[in-house]
Amino acid sequence: MLQSKLFPGTLKEDPKDEVSISAKYLIRAGFIDKVMAGVYTILPLGWRVLDKIEDIIREEMDAIGGQQVFMPSLSPQENWRKTADRLNKIDVLFEARGANKESRRRNDATYVLNCTHEDIVTPLAKKMKFSYKDFPLALYQIQTKFRNEARPKSGILRGREFRMKDLYSFHRSPEGLQKFYETSKGAYKNVFDRLGIGEDTHITLASGGDFTKDFSHEFQTECEAGEDLVFKVKSTGVCYNREVTPSQAQEFKGNFSKDQKEMELVEGKGVIGVGELVDFLKIDIERTTKTLVYKTDDEKFVLAAVRGDYEINEEKLSKVIGASRVELADAKEVKKTTGSEIGYIGIVNAPEKVQVVMDDSLKDRVNFESGANKTNYHAVNVNFGRDVEEPKEFFDIKTAKEGDVFPETGEVYEVFKGSEVGNIFPLNTKFSEGFDYCYTDKDGKKNLVYMGSYGIGSTRAMGVIVEKMHDENGIIWPETIAPFKVHLISIGKDEEARKLYDKLRKENVEVLFDDRDISPGEKFAEADLIGCPLRVVVSAKTLEKGKIEVKKRNEKEANFVDEKELLKTIK
């Protein structure tokens, strides 16, 4: 490829409205172009990289028996209603309809822009595969997805429109599903190894979300720009996403007197936040108690309480009380349930008919604070056994934070920021039940099909690789996915450089030839920005000695070789 013909070229300065390193470099180097927040055009250089990433993914999915399909981006709303009304529960769904009166006159239907394809692939498989002899079955696609992200501010690390590989497996039994599920982990490891990020990518236990009550597994790459916090047990290597991390609270180092003081109510009108309470009552934050009222999916209410320096984890709370989901009660519901305004709820004088769930961070405290369930009032010097009945069991309902302990071993977690590049979910029978997808066994009996779902974000992986592999001058692409293997630069010897360019192409070497009439400094700077693995320089100075300059992008020093040695180096 001649660089003089390459569209669109590089930019001199970083884009002003991007915060992530990957977005800045990919835009400046001409790999992507921003259309609007969360939406990017993949440019020729970017497509060469993305195409190679997706080829690697495709090869590994084929190797475990996946068959590639291509499903539509548009789907009927009815499909999304069949599985527990996901149409009204998935908070990132986009809808599509005619944009103007003339379009809606032709067709006034409203569709879903798919963010995932379980609701399409399940009825597809049901049409064609229904004998026990047809299983296992694995179908995958590499396709554009749409998600209504609230704040897409990290380039292609999190977009509203993005590329993803999603594979779906179908099985006769949970054992068959589990076997393939484990096989998929190996395939994912191969993908990330080949992309150059395998060493820093960890299988991480995570929430099953809308898909399953079991753990799902994320593939989290250590990355400072990552949006997830991953907690690692050093002795076992097991990793947890923050949202599901089993957590034992950090021990409070303050001076807790064992002498119980008399409880009293303190008026604090308008003092409702933990930080405000600490200042107002002049106590340690660990003495405060955060209590919130939640409503379950069956319209019951529960009071959940944690130590003031923690947050309540709704995922954990749901599992403790056996609810499929919980949501915060509104002001009217709080008032009706507790008799108090929001901000003054507590475990003191808690309503008798409302379930109270206490986090284990509340244990062993003396003379602590709690909302008094009386508007404008807080209780201080509260003690279990006297002012509040100590529960028979404390639970872990808090969101973990750095410094917390793994309860089983007492180890302090290692914590790192991660960016999720892939995930796998055991769907079990959630979608086969919704679409009544059964197979007939050898005895003629109908049984529900077991399913799994497996995703890799190819555009996100591209962004994560740049976040991991760059320096102050630009991108450093792994050889497996670089847009070109060689960046050839001519300094005053265009004819000789063109001859070498032709020879390299005949040897099937991917080469970007900078044939432009600009200064050597500009050429070198752009070569570093674009980040091809090898920079080859043809100049009068080196040709006088029969040598050609070769420099690896990730090394500082250049080598000087003859043409034969150059071909060996490249090969």
Buried (B, 14 or more C-beta within 10 A) or exposed (E): BEBEEBEEEBEEEEBEEBEBBBBBBBBBBBBBBBEEEBBBEBBBBBBBBBEBBBBBBBEBBBEBBBEEBEBEBEBEBEBBBBBBEBBEEBEEBBEBEBEEEEEEEEEEEEBBBBBBBBBBBBBBBBEEBBEEEBBBBBBBBBBEBBBBBEEBBBBBBBBBBBBBBBBBBBBBEEEBBBBBBEBBBEBBBBBBBBBBBBEBBBBBBBBBEBBBEEBBBBBBBBBEBBEBBBBBBEEEEBBBBBBBBBBBBBEBEEEBEEEBEEBEBBEBEEBBBBEEBBEBBEBBBBBBBBBBBBBBEEEBBBBBBBBBBBEBBBBBBBBBBEBEBBEBBEEEBBBEBBBBBBBBBBBBBBBEEEBBBBBBBBEEBBBBBBBBBBBBBBBBBBBBEEBBEEBEEBBBBBBBBEEBBBEEEEBBBEBBBBBBBBBBBBBBBBBBBBBEBBBBEEEEEEBBBBBBBBBBBBBBBBBBBBBBBBEEBBBBBBEBBBBBBBBBBBBEBBEBBBEBBEBBEEEEBBBBBBBBEEEBEEBBBBBBBBBBBBBBBBBEEBBEEEBBBBBBBEEEEBBBBEEEBBBEBBE
